[in-house]
């Protein structure tokens, strides 16, 4: 699947779920956005939790973040069987 169609697919199917997940996974401490934060849609994708790798699709860019705590919080918030 090409990067563009993958982004469109993920944005269409997961944007609402991810937005809900991000809202649920917020920490107890209030965090403010920095001036350099994303201004466009952001889709978060966890392909393999064992790698603690989070892929962020921001507009036309893909950013890979290694953050085990954040990956675990997203997966816990998403629930599952």
N, C-alpha and C positions, 0 to 999 in steps of 0.2 A: 504494500500500500504506500503510495507516495506521501511525502510529508504534508503536502497541502490537503489531500483528501483525509488523511489521518487526523489532522487538526480540525477539519470541518466535522468529521464524525465525532470526535471527542467533545468538541464544543457543543454539538447538537444534542448528544446523548448524556453528557456528563456535567454540563455547566451548572444546571440547577442542583444536582446532587452534590457537586463539589462546593458550590456556594453555601449550601446547608451544612456541609461537613466543616468548612472553614469557620462558620459561625459557631458551631458547637464545640470546636476544638480550641477556642480561645482560652488563654490562660486566665487565672484569677486576677492577675495584675493587668491594669489597663495599659495598652500599648498605643502609642500615637504613630501615625504614618509620617515618614520622613518626606522631605521635599522631592527626593529622587525616586519615590515609590511608583509602581505601575499605575498608569492612568487608563489602561485599556482592560479588556476582559482577560482573566487569568484562569487557566485550567490546570489542575494538579493531577498528576498521573503516577501511581505507584505500581511498577511492573513486577518487582520482586522485592518483597519486604526484607529478605535476608541481606540484600545489598545496602539497605538503609538509604536507598536512592529515590529521590523525589524529582520528577521532571515537571517543570513549569512551562506551559505553553502560553507565551505572552505576545499577543498580536502575531507577528510572523516569526518570532524568535522562540527558541527552545533553550531553557536554562536547566542545568542539572545541579541539584543540591544534595549533598550528603548530610543527612540530619536524622539520626535514628530516633530521637525523641519525637520529632515532628511527624515522621512516618508512622510511628506507633500511635500517636494521638489521633491521626487521621483514620487509621485502620480501626482503632477502638471506637471512634465516633460513628464510623460507617456500619459497625456491627457485623453481622453475618452469622453463618451457621458453623 
